Amino acid sequence: MQTMHKITIFVLLAVALLFLGCASPDTQQSPGQNPTPQGEGGQNILTVAVYFKGPVEGAAINIYSLNTDGSKNELLAGPVQTDEEGKAYFKFAQPSGRFLVESTGGAYYEDTGRPASEAYAGHVTVKTVNLPSGYTMRTLVPIENDVAAVTPFTEMAAALALHSIRKGASVDDAARAANIAVDQQYRQANVIWYEPAPAYEPARISISIKETREYGLLLAGMVEEARTMKVEPAQLAVALAEDWSDGNLDGKQDGKPINLKTESGSPIALSASASLAGLQAGINAFLASPVDATNIKQFPIAAAQVSTDPSFYIDATLPAWIDGQPGSYALTATGGKPAYTWKLKKGNSLPAGFSLSPDGKISGTGRLQNSVGSISPPFTIVVSDSSKPPQSREMELRIEIMPEPPKLEVQDAECEVGTQCNVRISSNVIGGTPPYHYVGYSSDKGQYPLDLVLWADGTLRGTPSTAGTFAMQACVIDLIGWEDCQDFSIYVSEKPTPEPTTVKRPPSGGEISCTPGHHAVYCDGRWRCCLNGWVCNNDGDSSCGPG
């Protein structure tokens, strides 16, 4: 992103490392676990990505340790400004527990409403939106994370967590429960870990997985809701966080109406449905707009509010089923008094072919009627603990069925120091929904080759400067955001040293006499006469040629 003027985002042919760290423990659907990220001397290494509808540039990021009441304690790092990709990078002393990342101000880019088809392939015309200078978003981050997303939805979770802390919950319990509540309410994999993909940018979407597309769509839907209400998006984001802050999504904060001002200055109260039906309407409006690039056909959030009580809650988010493949998923709960008993709420039913067992396992085989994917109507499950009398919690779920994901077959690459490398690493892709795009990540199989980049077309390019054996993880991403990743090796050899030219020296004596206009030349092991100015060709047949 440049300064605050209309700009054009070009096709991303190559992708650098994105979020490669460990997943947050605040989710049951984690993309992978790594050891706690530490630098030298027990320091945390953290990448922060700040997003509104697009990446936020110029935001001031500060990191604080937290007191037991949730208030800020020591400033651990900052302020650091985010770059044009919304990123800021930190190394700071490891705190004893969960810490606060706070973002203030900045600006983001968004689409102008002009379809990409009216520009040129893969390009989107965008404009820049300045956030209010005092606008703040927060994320409560586990110490296990080496990445943190900061968005209006992490601010909602932070506001809810601080409410629970004030009511007696520990910082960690409150933050974990709040993050999961926001994930479940809006069908997100993990709002504090995943970096959203701008939902209007085709080039970025093409190399983004399903989870990041859905996060970007959620942000775009919130901005669409603000447009419908004729209020500034940042003002609506503040109001929605206030709605979450007391644990009741009713358009009020601690029983008091939440008031906003329209762009014309008229007062307007936040509706009781703003955080649910209002946001769903915004999502649907964006999906119907000409600038939607997500390839998502529908995205229903939960219509009923999830539980926000950190003392007892359902902590599961259902994964998608693969078309034609049997699968099962065990629902889980946190708090209350184990053991738990699960059932469908009266009057609800699962989709055909699926069942729920008393121990919380949903099993079945999904069947698609088309090649795109399907999402079932909602059904509500109820979990009860072993208290006397038992406590119960409800949650609305849907069964999502997706086409079979792609399977990537890779081949190792061979390159040479100082020579341009141009190697296609994919030998075959089976299944999925074309077209395919590629992205490269670091691999735990070996060192990442800093001089080489895996481009979106699956070609490894660059000019290596160091010989050795390196490793990379290649991921193929299909049209709807399914991915498959495989490790491959890169063998970089030294550039061959040219063999020195051997000069055959004549033996002493034996030089012959030549006629005028010629001179004696020792050529390929014998003397011969060549025209003046000519030399031996050293081609094995003792011939001469122009020098």
NUTI-661579 format. One line per field, with one value per residue (C-alpha): residue number from 1; z, y, x. Coordinates in Angstrom, 2 decimals, m for minus. Example, Ala and Ser with C-alpha at 12.3 -4.5 7.8 and 13.67 -1.06 7.14 Angstrom:
# NUTI-661579
k = c(1:2)
zz = c(7.80:7.14)
yy = c(m4.50:m1.06)
xx = c(12.30:13.67)
# end
This chain:
# NUTI-661579
k = c(1:2:3:4:5:6:7:8:9:10:11:12:13:14:15:16:17:18:19:20:21:22:23:24:25:26:27:28:29:30:31:32:33:34:35:36:37:38:39:40:41:42:43:44:45:46:47:48:49:50:51:52:53:54:55:56:57:58:59:60:61:62:63:64:65:66:67:68:69:70:71:72:73:74:75:76:77:78:79:80:81:82:83:84:85:86:87:88:89:90:91:92:93:94:95:96:97:98:99:100:101:102:103:104:105:106:107:108:109:110:111:112:113:114:115:116:117:118:119:120:121:122:123:124:125:126:127:128:129:130:131:132:133:134:135:136:137:138:139:140:141:142:143:144:145:146:147:148:149:150:151:152:153:154:155:156:157:158:159:160:161:162:163:164:165:166:167:168:169:170:171:172:173:174:175:176:177:178:179:180:181:182:183:184:185:186:187:188:189:190:191:192:193:194:195:196:197:198:199:200:201:202:203:204:205:206:207:208:209:210:211:212:213:214:215:216:217:218:219:220:221:222:223:224:225:226:227:228:229:230:231:232:233:234:235:236:237:238:239:240:241:242:243:244:245:246:247:248:249:250:251:252:253:254:255:256:257:258:259:260:261:262:263:264:265:266:267:268:269:270:271:272:273:274:275:276:277:278:279:280:281:282:283:284:285:286:287:288:289:290:291:292:293:294:295:296:297:298:299:300:301:302:303:304:305:306:307:308:309:310:311:312:313:314:315:316:317:318:319:320:321:322:323:324:325:326:327:328:329:330:331:332:333:334:335:336:337:338:339:340:341:342:343:344:345:346:347:348:349:350:351:352:353:354:355:356:357:358:359:360:361:362:363:364:365:366:367:368:369:370:371:372:373:374:375:376:377:378:379:380:381:382:383:384:385:386:387:388:389:390:391:392:393:394:395:396:397:398:399:400:401:402:403:404:405:406:407:408:409:410:411:412:413:414:415:416:417:418:419:420:421:422:423:424:425:426:427:428:429:430:431:432:433:434:435:436:437:438:439:440:441:442:443:444:445:446:447:448:449:450:451:452:453:454:455:456:457:458:459:460:461:462:463:464:465:466:467:468:469:470:471:472:473:474:475:476:477:478:479:480:481:482:483:484:485:486:487:488:489:490:491:492:493:494:495:496:497:498:499:500:501:502:503:504:505:506:507:508:509:510:511:512:513:514:515:516:517:518:519:520:521:522:523:524:525:526:527:528:529:530:531:532:533:534:535:536:537:538:539:540:541:542:543:544:545:546:547)
zz = c(0.00:m0.83:0.48:0.81:m2.84:m5.27:m6.20:m8.07:m6.52:m9.03:m9.41:m6.79:m8.67:m5.72:m2.03:0.81:4.15:5.71:9.12:9.83:13.59:16.03:16.30:19.24:21.91:21.86:19.22:18.56:14.85:15.05:11.87:13.65:16.82:17.20:20.36:22.09:19.80:21.50:20.39:22.23:25.95:26.42:24.10:22.24:18.48:17.25:13.90:14.17:11.25:11.54:9.30:8.92:5.51:4.15:5.78:8.01:7.26:9.69:12.82:16.04:17.75:21.44:23.42:27.15:29.88:31.82:35.45:36.94:36.56:32.81:32.98:31.22:33.13:31.62:28.07:26.51:23.04:20.82:19.45:16.02:12.90:10.57:7.01:3.78:4.35:7.81:9.47:12.39:13.79:17.39:19.69:23.39:26.81:27.35:29.76:32.33:30.70:28.05:26.79:25.08:21.53:20.91:17.54:17.20:14.08:10.61:7.25:5.09:1.44:0.09:m3.27:m5.01:m6.11:m9.61:m10.80:m11.67:m15.09:m15.91:m15.17:m16.32:m15.26:m11.66:m10.81:m8.50:m8.19:m4.53:m2.37:1.05:4.19:7.20:10.57:13.36:15.04:18.39:17.07:18.96:18.38:20.79:20.90:23.99:22.84:24.41:24.99:22.71:19.67:17.40:15.34:16.22:14.09:15.23:13.74:14.81:15.72:18.02:19.65:20.24:21.91:24.00:25.18:26.20:27.94:30.03:31.09:32.26:34.08:35.97:37.03:38.50:35.67:35.22:32.31:30.47:31.02:30.07:26.94:25.72:26.21:24.54:21.51:21.04:21.44:18.63:16.47:16.97:16.52:13.17:11.97:12.08:12.54:14.83:14.79:16.71:14.58:10.92:8.73:6.75:2.95:1.40:0.01:m3.00:m4.20:m6.73:m6.75:m2.96:m2.79:m5.34:m2.92:0.25:1.98:2.82:6.45:5.54:2.76:5.24:7.69:4.95:3.97:7.58:7.64:4.28:5.57:8.57:6.26:4.09:7.22:8.06:4.56:4.96:8.28:6.75:9.54:9.41:9.52:12.45:14.43:13.82:14.82:18.15:18.69:17.94:20.42:23.02:22.24:22.95:26.09:28.46:26.99:25.55:21.87:22.24:20.92:24.45:26.78:30.37:29.61:28.06:24.36:22.15:20.11:16.82:14.38:10.71:8.09:8.06:11.84:12.82:15.96:15.53:18.09:17.45:16.73:18.83:15.74:14.57:15.72:14.20:11.50:10.58:10.03:8.08:5.78:5.23:4.35:1.90:0.32:m0.26:m1.72:m4.19:m5.14:m8.31:m6.33:m4.35:m5.22:m2.55:m4.61:m1.54:m2.50:0.93:4.43:7.22:10.66:13.77:14.06:17.79:20.27:21.59:25.29:26.67:30.16:30.68:33.50:31.16:27.37:24.22:22.72:19.39:15.85:13.24:10.35:6.84:5.58:2.27:m0.40:m0.29:2.60:6.00:8.93:12.58:14.93:18.72:20.27:23.44:26.33:28.91:32.54:34.37:35.95:33.69:32.38:29.72:27.89:24.42:22.54:19.88:21.09:20.86:17.42:15.72:13.33:11.72:7.93:6.33:6.89:10.12:13.77:17.21:19.96:23.69:24.11:21.58:18.39:15.12:12.41:8.84:5.14:3.22:m0.31:m2.65:m5.21:m7.05:m7.42:m5.26:m1.74:0.54:4.04:5.91:7.69:11.32:14.14:17.86:20.12:23.92:26.36:30.02:32.75:35.87:38.35:40.48:39.02:35.71:33.84:30.11:27.18:23.62:20.32:16.75:14.21:10.49:8.45:5.61:2.74:0.34:m2.83:m2.43:m1.87:m4.24:m3.75:m4.64:m5.98:m5.92:m7.30:m5.94:m7.60:m8.72:m9.03:m9.40:m7.53:m9.51:m12.20:m12.63:m11.38:m13.06:m12.01:m11.84:m8.57:m9.17:m11.02:m10.69:m8.91:m8.42:m7.54:m6.17:m8.21:m10.81:m11.33:m8.93:m7.39:m5.28:m2.26:m0.54:3.19:5.40:6.14:9.24:6.89:6.35:5.88:3.76:0.60:0.99:m2.64:m4.09:m4.22:m5.19:m7.53:m7.78:m11.04:m9.22:m10.53:m8.22:m9.32:m8.16:m8.28:m5.35:m3.78:m1.48:m2.27:m0.14:0.41:1.33:1.97:1.33:1.82:m1.32:m0.99:m3.84:m3.37:m5.52:m6.61:m3.38:m1.00:m0.26:0.03:0.16:1.22:0.57:1.43:m1.25:m1.34:m3.29:m4.20:m5.00:m6.48:m6.89:m10.30:m12.16:m12.36:m15.99:m16.79:m17.31:m20.88:m21.38:m23.46:m25.33:m25.30:m28.11:m27.34:m27.44:m30.96:m33.98:m35.28:m39.05:m41.75:m43.64:m46.97:m47.04:m45.77:m43.31:m39.83:m37.76:m35.28:m32.81:m33.25:m31.68:m30.89:m34.09:m35.98:m39.03:m41.16:m40.98:m42.74:m40.96:m38.37:m38.19:m35.14:m34.27:m33.86:m31.27:m32.81:m33.00:m36.72:m36.59:m38.61:m38.51:m38.51:m38.13:m34.77)
yy = c(0.00:3.46:6.82:7.61:7.68:5.31:2.54:m0.76:m4.07:m6.22:m9.97:m11.73:m14.20:m15.00:m15.29:m14.88:m16.59:m15.89:m17.11:m20.02:m20.22:m22.40:m22.48:m21.03:m23.44:m21.47:m23.77:m27.41:m26.92:m25.92:m26.01:m27.39:m27.06:m25.96:m25.41:m22.06:m19.53:m18.11:m16.17:m16.01:m15.41:m16.52:m13.92:m14.20:m13.74:m12.46:m11.43:m9.20:m8.74:m5.96:m6.09:m4.17:m4.89:m4.99:m4.86:m1.81:0.21:2.69:1.36:1.79:m1.59:m1.96:m5.19:m5.35:m7.94:m8.21:m7.90:m10.50:m8.07:m7.80:m4.30:m3.39:m4.02:m3.62:m2.39:m5.33:m3.88:m0.99:1.23:m0.27:0.77:m1.81:m1.99:m1.92:m5.56:m4.75:m6.56:m5.68:m7.85:m8.12:m9.73:m9.17:m10.70:m13.65:m12.79:m15.25:m15.61:m14.36:m10.87:m7.98:m6.76:m3.34:m1.58:2.12:4.12:3.36:3.05:0.18:m0.21:m1.55:m2.02:0.90:m1.23:m1.61:m5.25:m6.68:m7.63:m3.93:m3.38:m6.21:m9.79:m10.22:m6.50:m4.61:m0.86:0.14:3.20:3.95:4.47:6.22:4.80:7.35:8.21:6.93:3.78:0.78:m2.97:m5.59:m9.26:m11.35:m13.71:m17.02:m17.21:m20.28:m18.11:m16.62:m14.88:m12.70:m11.28:m8.00:m7.28:m5.93:m9.51:m10.02:m6.75:m8.27:m11.27:m9.00:m6.94:m10.11:m11.54:m8.40:m8.59:m12.20:m11.25:m8.52:m11.18:m13.36:m15.53:m15.85:m14.00:m17.21:m18.88:m15.74:m15.08:m18.67:m18.86:m15.47:m16.33:m19.61:m17.86:m15.41:m18.27:m20.27:m17.34:m16.39:m19.85:m18.96:m21.36:m19.03:m15.24:m14.57:m16.83:m16.72:m13.77:m12.68:m12.60:m9.42:m10.72:m8.38:m9.12:m12.01:m12.44:m12.76:m14.98:m17.40:m18.25:m18.18:m21.17:m21.49:m20.34:m17.05:m16.37:m16.81:m14.42:m11.82:m12.29:m11.70:m8.39:m7.37:m8.21:m5.92:m3.03:m3.75:m3.62:m0.21:1.03:m0.11:1.73:4.77:4.85:4.76:1.14:1.88:3.31:0.14:m2.01:m0.17:m0.62:m4.36:m4.80:m2.94:m5.28:m8.26:m6.70:m7.77:m11.24:m10.48:m9.68:m7.41:m4.04:m2.83:m2.54:m3.43:m2.72:0.71:1.43:1.72:4.90:5.80:8.71:8.40:10.03:12.96:13.37:11.89:9.70:6.02:3.21:m0.13:m2.66:m5.79:m7.87:m5.94:m8.55:m11.44:m10.90:m7.49:m8.90:m11.85:m9.40:m7.60:m10.86:m11.77:m8.30:m8.60:m12.11:m10.68:m7.75:m7.67:m7.35:m10.59:m12.76:m15.46:m18.22:m18.81:m19.43:m19.05:m18.33:m18.54:m17.45:m18.78:m17.17:m17.94:m16.53:m18.95:m19.29:m16.69:m18.21:m19.22:m21.61:m24.08:m24.02:m26.10:m25.59:m27.40:m26.07:m28.64:m29.34:m29.93:m33.42:m34.60:m35.68:m39.44:m40.09:m41.32:m39.28:m38.56:m35.72:m35.72:m32.63:m31.40:m29.10:m27.19:m26.57:m27.73:m31.16:m34.06:m36.45:m34.83:m36.08:m34.87:m34.81:m32.91:m30.16:m31.14:m30.46:m30.51:m33.10:m33.86:m34.02:m37.37:m39.88:m38.30:m39.23:m37.89:m40.31:m39.59:m39.12:m36.27:m37.91:m36.74:m39.39:m39.77:m39.63:m36.43:m36.47:m33.51:m32.70:m30.36:m29.73:m26.61:m27.67:m27.51:m26.34:m27.91:m26.05:m25.35:m27.80:m27.29:m29.68:m29.68:m30.76:m31.45:m31.96:m34.17:m31.46:m31.92:m30.47:m30.65:m27.55:m27.42:m25.48:m25.22:m24.52:m24.14:m26.23:m26.98:m29.83:m28.58:m30.92:m30.05:m31.59:m33.75:m31.59:m31.71:m34.12:m32.71:m34.75:m32.92:m33.52:m32.32:m29.40:m29.06:m25.63:m24.17:m21.36:m18.12:m19.47:m18.55:m21.45:m22.11:m25.47:m26.65:m28.55:m30.12:m33.41:m33.87:m32.65:m35.09:m33.98:m30.64:m27.93:m26.22:m23.81:m24.46:m21.98:m22.59:m21.08:m21.98:m22.18:m23.14:m26.86:m28.71:m31.02:m28.52:m24.94:m22.57:m21.34:m17.55:m16.85:m18.93:m18.30:m20.61:m18.64:m19.03:m21.00:m23.73:m22.68:m22.32:m19.27:m17.35:m17.30:m19.22:m17.88:m20.80:m24.46:m27.13:m29.11:m27.09:m27.83:m26.14:m26.98:m26.51:m26.10:m26.28:m24.32:m24.98:m22.73:m23.03:m22.78:m26.42:m27.05:m29.92:m29.48:m31.58:m31.12:m31.24:m30.87:m28.36:m29.40:m26.43:m27.38:m25.27:m23.79:m25.98:m24.49:m24.23:m26.52:m24.52:m24.32:m26.53:m24.89:m27.43:m26.13:m27.13:m29.23:m27.45:m27.34:m28.87:m25.64:m25.77:m23.19:m21.77:m19.99:m16.22:m15.12:m17.98:m18.63:m21.72:m22.78:m25.68:m27.12:m30.24:m31.76:m30.96:m28.06:m26.72:m23.54:m21.15:m17.88:m14.87:m13.74:m17.14:m19.39:m23.02:m23.89:m26.61:m28.71:m31.93:m31.84:m29.33:m26.74:m23.00:m20.12:m16.36:m15.23)
xx = c(0.00:1.28:0.10:m3.56:m4.59:m6.25:m3.83:m3.84:m2.90:m1.01:m1.14:0.95:3.10:5.30:4.58:6.99:6.57:3.18:2.04:4.37:4.27:2.48:m1.25:m3.04:m4.25:m7.53:m9.01:m9.71:m8.98:m5.33:m3.25:m0.21:1.81:5.41:7.46:7.05:8.77:11.82:14.83:18.11:17.92:14.29:12.81:9.52:9.55:6.20:4.71:1.65:m0.78:m3.36:m6.44:m9.65:m11.16:m7.63:m4.19:m3.72:m0.60:0.91:m0.81:1.16:1.63:2.43:2.76:2.03:2.11:m1.14:m2.10:m4.42:m7.34:m6.68:m5.20:m1.96:1.22:4.70:5.31:7.17:7.72:6.70:5.55:6.31:4.42:2.91:4.21:2.20:1.18:m0.15:2.77:5.02:7.81:8.92:11.43:10.78:11.31:9.01:6.17:4.88:1.48:m0.91:m0.06:m1.84:m1.17:m2.69:m3.02:m3.89:m4.73:m3.41:m5.13:m6.36:m7.22:m10.48:m12.15:m13.82:m16.76:m15.37:m15.26:m11.87:m13.29:m13.58:m9.91:m7.67:m7.17:m6.09:m6.13:m8.44:m8.77:m8.64:m8.81:m7.39:m9.47:m7.95:m8.92:m9.52:m6.21:m7.44:m9.13:m7.75:m7.99:m6.64:m5.72:m5.00:m2.24:m1.10:2.65:2.74:1.94:4.58:1.89:m1.08:m3.85:m5.41:m8.84:m12.25:m13.15:m10.16:m11.25:m14.71:m13.05:m10.80:m13.79:m15.65:m12.58:m12.07:m15.74:m15.22:m12.02:m13.87:m16.38:m13.64:m12.29:m8.54:m6.93:m6.13:m9.52:m11.42:m9.36:m9.54:m13.31:m13.85:m11.73:m13.60:m16.98:m16.17:m14.84:m18.04:m20.40:m18.88:m17.74:m14.06:m11.16:m9.19:m9.55:m6.35:m4.14:m5.22:m4.28:m7.37:m7.24:m8.71:m12.00:m11.92:m8.38:m8.31:m4.54:m4.34:m7.41:m5.92:m3.10:m5.22:m6.75:m10.43:m10.03:m8.34:m10.87:m13.72:m12.03:m11.63:m15.27:m16.36:m14.46:m15.93:m19.41:m18.94:m17.99:m21.05:m23.22:m21.74:m22.56:m26.15:m26.38:m24.62:m22.04:m18.26:m16.97:m14.63:m17.56:m19.58:m16.59:m16.40:m20.14:m20.04:m17.16:m19.23:m22.14:m19.86:m18.36:m21.16:m21.65:m25.11:m25.54:m28.55:m27.38:m26.67:m23.70:m24.54:m28.19:m27.58:m28.21:m25.14:m25.40:m23.74:m23.86:m24.61:m22.40:m24.85:m24.51:m27.87:m27.93:m28.75:m28.95:m27.28:m30.01:m30.40:m29.60:m26.53:m23.98:m25.96:m28.61:m27.20:m23.73:m25.18:m26.95:m23.64:m21.90:m24.65:m24.48:m20.75:m21.09:m23.62:m21.37:m19.24:m16.00:m16.32:m13.30:m13.59:m15.28:m17.47:m21.09:m22.64:m21.37:m23.97:m22.84:m24.60:m28.03:m28.34:m25.86:m23.25:m22.48:m20.06:m19.72:m16.05:m16.96:m18.70:m18.88:m18.67:m15.23:m15.57:m15.95:m16.94:m14.57:m15.90:m16.74:m15.31:m17.79:m18.36:m15.97:m17.21:m16.01:m16.62:m15.83:m15.92:m17.48:m15.79:m16.63:m14.62:m15.56:m18.64:m18.40:m17.40:m18.61:m20.76:m23.85:m24.78:m28.07:m29.98:m32.26:m35.91:m37.32:m33.89:m32.49:m29.16:m28.77:m29.55:m26.77:m25.44:m25.90:m24.94:m23.90:m24.41:m20.65:m20.69:m19.47:m21.02:m20.61:m21.73:m20.93:m21.51:m22.93:m22.68:m25.33:m22.95:m19.21:m19.04:m19.96:m22.97:m23.87:m26.77:m29.56:m28.67:m29.30:m28.76:m26.89:m27.12:m24.42:m25.15:m22.58:m22.73:m23.67:m26.77:m28.85:m26.96:m25.86:m26.59:m25.16:m26.44:m24.75:m25.94:m24.01:m24.10:m22.64:m20.47:m19.59:m16.80:m15.37:m12.29:m9.19:m6.23:m3.33:0.06:2.96:6.30:9.75:13.08:14.83:18.44:20.02:23.51:25.24:25.25:22.92:19.26:17.12:13.79:12.36:8.76:8.33:4.90:4.93:1.16:m1.98:m4.84:m8.36:m9.41:m11.08:m8.86:m7.24:m4.38:m1.96:1.11:2.78:6.06:6.73:9.63:9.99:11.11:13.04:15.84:16.98:14.89:16.71:16.60:17.56:14.73:10.98:8.15:5.91:2.16:2.52:4.50:7.91:10.90:12.87:15.91:19.69:21.18:24.35:25.17:25.68:24.03:20.86:17.80:14.13:10.82:7.19:5.11:1.35:m1.14:m4.37:m7.41:m10.27:m12.25:m9.30:m8.49:m4.78:m2.32:1.29:4.37:8.05:10.71:14.48:16.53:20.05:22.29:25.66:28.77:29.30:31.83:35.31:36.46:39.36:42.56:43.77:46.83:49.50:51.59:55.12:57.49:60.53:63.84:65.18:63.51:61.98:61.41:62.06:59.09:58.70:58.28:54.83:54.70:56.00:56.71:53.99:54.10:50.61:49.09:52.45:54.32:55.82:54.10:54.06:51.12:50.41:51.80:49.25:47.61:47.76:47.16:43.48:44.26:41.50:43.47:44.20:47.10:45.18:45.82:43.40:43.25:44.55)
# end
